[in-house]
Amino acid sequence: MADSVRRFVVGRDRTVTRRILLIAAALTVSAFGTLAVPTLWETYVSPSGAETMQTAAAIGFVLSVIAAVYVVAKTANINPYVPTAAVFVVLTSYGVTGVVTESQLVFFVGPAIFLGILVALSAYANDGALASLSIVFFPVLGYMINAPYGIAEGFRLLNRLRIALVFSLLFTLSIGIAGFLTGVFLRRLVDYADMITIEELRHPETVDSEGPPDDLSHETDSTDE
């Protein structure tokens, strides 16, 4: 029981857990870049290009999330192009129907879906609720402080931090937990299927004994008649 709880909370493999935590840390640094990069640019270079640098840092964060999906999918022994293609199909449908604007699609809907997929892949690869949910909580916290076209834009830094913290908790409790439970559920299904396959390979006579003997008995009965 204790081992099951540890595996669910911490993870199956500590090496994989550390790798996922490093990915979460890298995403967090990239997310805070939306605040740090334009601030440094405005302070030391020119105030005129701060908004452009903010957008560039946000694009860098989105690309880093896509790269993280690729890495974690490889860790989970899943073709990384499958979840990535699925997300792009969903984003394309959003864009065609016009449900959201292009900026919302690129800077909010896209990263949110990719983070949900990332959590599911992490849970599938290693369980580990703490490491998996940290992929959502900390990057969203850093990103929402100064995300382009974000709700927190225009507020003071302390208020931005409060708004970002609320969004981070909401994302973690919704997309994060949903993605984690989905990944764990799929992993349990795969493990159960593998267990059945192994049992069939170990004891093939139990499978063969169901069916052929009945056919043979019918044949012997017909010959006796």
VEXSEFI-88366 format. One line per 5 residues: number of its first residue (from 1); their letters; for each residue y, z, x of C-alpha. Coordinates in steps of 0.2 Angstrom, whole numbers. Layout:
residues N
NUM) A) Y:Z:X ~ ...;
END
This chain:
residues 225
1) MADSV) 0:0:0 ~ 12:5:14 ~ 8:-11:23 ~ 12:-22:8 ~ 28:-13:5;
6) RRFVV) 33:-16:23 ~ 28:-34:22 ~ 38:-36:6 ~ 54:-28:13 ~ 53:-32:32;
11) GRDRT) 42:-47:33 ~ 25:-52:38 ~ 29:-57:56 ~ 43:-48:66 ~ 46:-63:76;
16) VTRRI) 50:-74:61 ~ 60:-59:54 ~ 71:-59:70 ~ 73:-78:69 ~ 79:-77:51;
21) LLIAA) 91:-63:55 ~ 98:-74:69 ~ 100:-88:57 ~ 109:-76:45 ~ 121:-70:59;
26) ALTVS) 124:-88:65 ~ 129:-93:47 ~ 140:-78:45 ~ 150:-83:61 ~ 151:-100:54;
31) AFGTL) 157:-94:37 ~ 171:-83:45 ~ 177:-98:54 ~ 186:-103:38 ~ 197:-89:41;
36) AVPTL) 197:-88:60 ~ 199:-106:65 ~ 215:-110:54 ~ 223:-93:59 ~ 221:-97:78;
41) WETYV) 227:-114:75 ~ 242:-109:66 ~ 246:-95:79 ~ 243:-105:95 ~ 244:-123:91;
46) SPSGA) 254:-128:75 ~ 257:-122:58 ~ 256:-139:50 ~ 237:-142:53 ~ 230:-125:47;
51) ETMQT) 224:-132:31 ~ 215:-147:39 ~ 207:-135:51 ~ 202:-124:36 ~ 193:-139:28;
56) AAAIG) 185:-144:44 ~ 178:-126:47 ~ 172:-126:29 ~ 163:-143:32 ~ 155:-135:48;
61) FVLSV) 149:-121:37 ~ 141:-132:25 ~ 132:-142:39 ~ 126:-126:47 ~ 118:-121:30;
66) IAAVY) 109:-138:29 ~ 103:-136:47 ~ 97:-119:43 ~ 87:-126:29 ~ 79:-138:41;
71) VVAKT) 74:-124:54 ~ 67:-112:41 ~ 57:-126:32 ~ 49:-130:49 ~ 45:-111:51;
76) ANINP) 37:-111:34 ~ 27:-127:38 ~ 36:-137:24 ~ 43:-154:26 ~ 62:-150:28;
81) YVPTA) 67:-167:19 ~ 59:-162:3 ~ 70:-147:-2 ~ 85:-156:6 ~ 82:-172:-4;
86) AVFVV) 80:-161:-20 ~ 97:-153:-17 ~ 105:-169:-15 ~ 98:-176:-31 ~ 105:-161:-40;
91) LTSYG) 122:-163:-32 ~ 122:-182:-36 ~ 118:-178:-54 ~ 133:-166:-55 ~ 144:-178:-47;
96) VTGVV) 139:-192:-58 ~ 141:-182:-74 ~ 158:-175:-68 ~ 154:-157:-73 ~ 163:-151:-57;
101) TESQL) 176:-159:-46 ~ 172:-166:-29 ~ 180:-152:-20 ~ 170:-139:-30 ~ 154:-150:-27;
106) VFFVG) 156:-150:-8 ~ 163:-133:-5 ~ 155:-122:-18 ~ 140:-129:-28 ~ 132:-137:-13;
111) PAIFL) 132:-122:-2 ~ 127:-111:-16 ~ 111:-122:-20 ~ 107:-124:-2 ~ 108:-105:1;
116) GILVA) 96:-102:-14 ~ 84:-115:-6 ~ 86:-106:11 ~ 82:-89:3 ~ 66:-96:-5;
121) LSAYA) 60:-105:11 ~ 63:-88:20 ~ 53:-78:7 ~ 39:-91:7 ~ 38:-91:26;
126) NDGAL) 39:-72:29 ~ 43:-62:14 ~ 55:-49:21 ~ 68:-46:7 ~ 81:-38:19;
131) ASLSI) 81:-53:30 ~ 80:-66:16 ~ 94:-58:6 ~ 105:-56:21 ~ 106:-75:22;
136) VFFPV) 116:-75:6 ~ 126:-59:7 ~ 134:-60:24 ~ 138:-79:24 ~ 145:-79:7;
141) LGYMI) 156:-64:11 ~ 163:-72:26 ~ 165:-89:18 ~ 174:-83:2 ~ 188:-74:11;
146) NAPYG) 196:-91:15 ~ 186:-105:7 ~ 196:-121:3 ~ 201:-121:-15 ~ 194:-104:-17;
151) IAEGF) 199:-90:-29 ~ 204:-79:-15 ~ 216:-91:-8 ~ 234:-85:-9 ~ 230:-67:-9;
156) RLLNR) 233:-54:5 ~ 219:-52:17 ~ 213:-35:9 ~ 212:-42:-8 ~ 203:-57:-1;
161) LRIAL) 190:-46:6 ~ 188:-37:-11 ~ 186:-53:-20 ~ 174:-60:-7 ~ 163:-44:-8;
166) VFSLL) 162:-46:-27 ~ 156:-64:-25 ~ 144:-59:-11 ~ 136:-46:-22 ~ 135:-58:-37;
171) FTLSI) 127:-72:-27 ~ 115:-60:-19 ~ 110:-52:-36 ~ 108:-70:-44 ~ 104:-84:-32;
176) GIAGF) 98:-73:-18 ~ 85:-63:-29 ~ 80:-78:-39 ~ 77:-88:-23 ~ 67:-74:-15;
181) LTGVF) 56:-71:-30 ~ 52:-90:-31 ~ 48:-91:-13 ~ 36:-75:-14 ~ 28:-82:-30;
186) LRRLV) 24:-99:-22 ~ 18:-91:-6 ~ 6:-80:-17 ~ -1:-95:-26 ~ -4:-104:-10;
191) DYADM) -13:-89:-2 ~ -23:-87:-17 ~ -28:-105:-17 ~ -33:-104:1 ~ -43:-89:-2;
196) ITIEE) -53:-97:-15 ~ -56:-112:-4 ~ -62:-101:10 ~ -74:-92:-1 ~ -81:-109:-7;
201) LRHPE) -83:-114:11 ~ -92:-98:16 ~ -103:-98:1 ~ -106:-116:-5 ~ -123:-111:-12;
206) TVDSE) -114:-101:-26 ~ -105:-117:-31 ~ -120:-129:-29 ~ -131:-117:-39 ~ -121:-121:-55;
211) GPPDD) -126:-137:-62 ~ -139:-146:-52 ~ -154:-134:-56 ~ -151:-137:-75 ~ -152:-156:-72;
216) LSHET) -168:-153:-62 ~ -175:-142:-76 ~ -171:-155:-89 ~ -180:-169:-78 ~ -196:-158:-76;
221) DSTDE) -196:-155:-95 ~ -195:-173:-99 ~ -209:-177:-86 ~ -220:-163:-94 ~ -218:-171:-111;
END
